[in-house]
Amino acid sequence: MFRSYVQIFALLCGTAFLLIGSGLHGLLLPLRGNAEGFSVTALGLIGTTWAGGFVAGCIFAPRLVRRAGHVRAFGFFASTAAIVVLLTGLMVDATIWVFLRAITGFAMAGIFMVIESWLNEKATNETRGKIFGLYMMVNYGAVMSGQMLVITGDIEGHSLFMIAAIFFCLALLPTAASKASSPRPLTEVQLDLKKLYANSPVAFVSVILIGIANGAWGTLGAVFGSMSGIDKTTIALMVSFTIAAGALMQIPVGRFSDRIDRRYVMASVAGSAALIGFLIFAIAPSNGTLILVMTALYGSLAYAIYPVAVAHANDHATPETFVKVSGGLLLLYGFGTMLGPLIAAETMKTLWPSALFLVTALSHLTIAGYAMLRSRKRASPLPSEKEQFQSMAAERPATQESVLLDPRSEVAQEEKASEDAAAVTVKAED
């Protein structure tokens, strides 16, 4: 076990550096944009194009990696992300930022796919669960650390952009020095909407709505805080607390969903998130402490829904379709995160800043209603027939390679290996 951790240490270091830079840059942009007087619509577009670039990266990046190789492709993606960070600091213009953010999203998708494929190559059936858990811990810790770095500099200067770029460059060092061998080619994304819906209608609909809610909050949460009059330190704490609260809440929510119908759990958690969202929308708090408490409570609920929806879908998937179902849901989530910032931006512009939570509340209320409706039309699997719940990072879209790193993919990968071996045998006989 210790040897396995040593082998993946460089990869996890690279991941941490990347996410620190990404967390810092992702929070810095809306804060600086709001200070520069960018419209809420423009700030929403910045989030939409990032999500669009990420989804495009999940589709097209594997082809680039196949041509260039993992090491060179990783260097290309990471250096591109660093250059974009520096350009956003040099050219403070809404239109340019919207374009550059799409490039960042594409690059980040490629980066994560390369890292996750490397980790998957090093993982065995015995170590996969612990490696996956360690990878999730690095994700949460690094993103929050990057967000907190905002308080160390002036958001209207260039230094924070330079620091973010430095972290992207640092990610190249442990990876370049690593002796990790190049793994198999990246997984090509497959999206069959008809089969995905047939497998689990409630997961299909819910994941899109979760993407809308999480995309809206992830992009415009800092804008809401800034417009509500709280300082950047409180804003940094606010966005970090929501992630931490969501990560912690996934544990009891997931265990509970293993025992009863997951749709009841989704309805309860989503309904509670909708209630908190409506309260924030109506109260429109301006006190920093109250905002921290209410948004942390919101995050604990909002970020716990997605992994339950995925677990529910996988309860109805066969081992050989696990990867396709989970990968398809990731893309649907990505599409939702593209819509969320646009819808929330227009709503905030029409009403007031806390209208951000009107959008999230309506999304969560729809999830709760649809989950209860579907619970009457299809029986829930018995607890013994369910896939074990697995925590997931829900604050950002993930790639299809993260599905293969998930411990639940072990059976699917074993069957795929058997199929490949059989194909090689048949070819040799021919």
MOVENTA-V251397 format. One record per run of one state. SS is the DSSP state (h for helix, s for strand, l for the rest). FROM is the first residue (numbers start at 1). TO is the last residue. Records with the same first field share a line. If there is no record, write none. Layout:
BEGIN
SS: FROM-TO ; FROM-TO
END
This chain:
BEGIN
l: 1-1 ; 36-39 ; 69-69 ; 91-93 ; 123-127 ; 153-158 ; 178-192 ; 200-200 ; 228-231 ; 258-261 ; 284-287 ; 303-304 ; 316-318 ; 351-352 ; 376-382 ; 386-399 ; 406-406 ; 430-430
h: 2-35 ; 40-68 ; 70-90 ; 94-122 ; 128-152 ; 159-177 ; 193-199 ; 201-227 ; 232-257 ; 262-283 ; 288-302 ; 305-315 ; 319-350 ; 353-375 ; 383-385 ; 400-405 ; 407-429
END
